[in-house]
Amino acid sequence: MDDLQKIMQEYYTVLDQQKFVEDTLDYSIFENQIPFLDQMAKVNNSGITVFDLFQKRHIYSSRNLQDIFGYDTEKVKDTTNEYSNSRIHPDDLMQLTAHGIALLKFMYSIAPEKRKDYKLQNEYRVLNHENQYVRVIEQHMVLELDTLNNFWLALNVMDVSPNQESYPGIKSQLINSKTGEVSSVKEQFLKNNTTDLLSKRESEILILVKEGFLSKEISNNLSISIHTVNTHRQKILKKLGANNSFEAVEYASRLGLV
């Protein structure tokens, strides 16, 4: 199993953490919104889709997705999601999936009444109608919660980015529509899960890492083996979702953990 398959598997595992009761899902609520979605797509000239987290597939795609981006609007609704993923630049897909996982975990971690306050904005590359990669800006937000307060329907709005110059990589930000606060989805998730996030020993080690100590020096300072130090450092990276010690220190500092 390659890295992309692993992260896709994790994505569907996180989706399955919600427990839907099919008989309680009133799809007439969604059907009544279709005229509004059609009008929104037409007026804004945006590509719009709705993703059903229960069915794990897109259940709506605006007609102009084909005109603007060359998407086959029926294939977008494929239950495997392979078609939609195939339109995304392969170098961007894995990171986008990771952001999707982080968004789901964040949504699960906050009170249901606050879930509609947030939207995730990603800038990445997709194939257009000329089969050329273009930069797009896509916003993801909650369209509907079900009667059990599950995150049920997600609204996705995609526009061509005004910036088509050199591509520095994916840009991603979580926006609170009520307060205007902008942050990373990972940072917001950690803010809501800081209680006992790091053990006392992990905090001690990260403080020393922040001060510039190497593993051997931390080992001597705390009278523990280098192996134990490195094991703790790996656990710290995993808990904070950091790629390296610099990121771990940065995240932990923002959260007031060190």
SVG drawing of the C-alpha trace seen along z (x, -y; Angstrom):
<svg xmlns="http://www.w3.org/2000/svg" viewBox="-39 -39 64 41">
<polyline fill="none" stroke="black" stroke-width="0.4" points="0.0,0.0 1.5,-3.3 1.3,-6.6 -1.7,-7.9 -3.7,-4.7 -2.9,-4.9 -4.1,-8.4 -7.2,-7.7 -7.9,-4.7 -7.5,-7.0 -9.9,-9.6 -12.6,-7.0 -11.9,-5.7 -12.4,-9.2 -15.6,-9.6 -16.9,-6.4 -16.5,-7.8 -19.9,-9.5 -22.9,-7.2 -25.8,-8.0 -29.3,-6.6 -30.5,-6.4 -34.2,-6.7 -33.6,-10.1 -32.0,-11.7 -34.5,-13.9 -33.3,-14.4 -36.2,-16.8 -34.2,-19.4 -31.4,-19.0 -33.8,-18.8 -35.4,-22.1 -31.9,-23.8 -31.1,-22.7 -32.7,-25.8 -30.7,-28.0 -27.5,-26.1 -28.2,-26.3 -28.7,-30.1 -25.7,-30.5 -23.5,-28.7 -25.0,-30.8 -24.6,-34.2 -21.2,-33.6 -19.9,-31.6 -18.6,-29.1 -18.4,-25.3 -20.5,-23.9 -20.7,-20.4 -22.4,-18.9 -20.7,-15.9 -22.9,-13.5 -20.8,-12.2 -23.3,-9.4 -23.2,-8.1 -19.5,-9.2 -20.1,-10.7 -21.1,-13.9 -24.9,-14.1 -24.9,-17.4 -22.7,-19.1 -23.5,-22.4 -23.8,-22.3 -21.1,-24.9 -18.5,-22.5 -18.3,-21.2 -18.1,-24.6 -15.5,-26.1 -13.4,-23.1 -14.3,-20.4 -15.7,-18.1 -18.2,-15.3 -20.9,-16.2 -22.3,-12.7 -18.9,-11.1 -18.4,-13.6 -21.2,-11.6 -19.3,-8.3 -19.4,-6.5 -15.6,-5.7 -14.7,-9.4 -11.9,-8.3 -13.0,-10.6 -12.9,-13.7 -9.6,-12.8 -8.2,-12.1 -8.8,-15.8 -6.6,-17.0 -2.8,-17.4 -1.2,-14.2 1.3,-16.3 -1.6,-18.1 -4.0,-15.2 -2.3,-13.7 -2.0,-17.0 -5.6,-18.0 -6.7,-14.7 -4.7,-15.3 -6.4,-18.7 -9.8,-17.0 -9.0,-14.6 -7.9,-17.6 -11.2,-19.4 -13.3,-16.4 -11.5,-15.9 -11.9,-19.6 -15.6,-19.6 -16.0,-16.6 -14.2,-18.3 -16.4,-21.5 -19.9,-22.0 -22.5,-21.3 -23.9,-24.8 -20.4,-26.2 -19.8,-23.9 -21.5,-26.2 -19.2,-29.1 -16.2,-27.7 -15.1,-27.2 -11.9,-25.6 -10.3,-27.4 -7.8,-25.5 -5.8,-26.7 -4.5,-23.9 -4.4,-22.7 -7.0,-20.8 -7.4,-19.9 -9.5,-22.3 -11.6,-21.8 -8.4,-22.1 -6.8,-19.4 -4.3,-21.9 -3.7,-22.3 -5.0,-25.6 -5.0,-27.0 -8.4,-27.0 -9.7,-28.3 -12.2,-26.0 -14.2,-26.6 -15.6,-23.8 -18.3,-24.4 -21.2,-22.7 -24.4,-22.8 -26.5,-20.6 -26.3,-18.7 -28.6,-15.8 -31.0,-15.5 -28.2,-13.8 -25.9,-16.7 -23.7,-14.7 -21.8,-16.7 -24.0,-15.4 -23.8,-17.6 -20.7,-19.6 -21.0,-22.5 -17.9,-23.0 -17.5,-26.1 -14.7,-26.2 -13.4,-29.2 -10.5,-29.8 -7.8,-31.5 -6.9,-35.0 -3.3,-34.1 -2.0,-31.7 1.7,-32.6 4.4,-30.3 2.9,-27.7 4.4,-27.7 2.3,-24.7 -1.1,-24.3 -2.4,-27.1 -4.9,-26.3 -6.6,-28.3 -9.5,-27.8 -11.8,-30.9 -14.3,-31.7 -17.0,-33.5 -18.4,-35.2 -15.2,-36.5 -13.0,-36.7 -10.2,-34.7 -7.9,-32.9 -5.8,-30.0 -4.7,-26.5 -7.2,-23.7 -4.5,-21.7 -3.9,-24.6 -7.7,-25.0 -8.0,-21.3 -5.2,-21.2 -6.6,-24.3 -9.7,-22.3 -7.8,-19.2 -5.0,-20.6 -6.1,-18.9 -3.3,-16.4 -2.2,-16.5 1.4,-16.1 2.6,-14.1 4.7,-15.8 7.8,-14.1 7.0,-15.0 6.5,-18.6 9.9,-18.6 11.6,-17.2 9.9,-19.7 10.9,-22.6 14.5,-21.4 14.2,-21.0 12.9,-24.5 16.0,-25.7 18.3,-24.0 19.3,-20.9 20.2,-17.8 18.8,-14.3 22.1,-13.3 22.0,-16.5 18.4,-15.9 19.3,-12.3 22.0,-13.6 19.8,-16.4 16.8,-14.1 18.9,-11.0 17.1,-8.8 18.4,-6.9 18.8,-8.5 16.4,-5.8 13.7,-7.0 14.3,-10.6 13.9,-9.8 10.8,-7.7 9.2,-10.6 10.1,-13.0 8.4,-10.7 5.3,-10.6 5.3,-14.4 5.5,-14.8 2.6,-12.4 0.4,-14.1 1.0,-17.5 0.8,-16.4 4.1,-18.0 6.7,-16.9 9.7,-17.9 10.9,-19.3 10.7,-22.9 7.0,-22.6 6.3,-20.8 7.9,-23.7 6.0,-26.2 2.6,-24.5 3.2,-23.9 4.2,-27.5 1.1,-28.9 -1.0,-26.6 0.8,-27.6 2.1,-24.1 5.7,-25.1"/>
</svg>
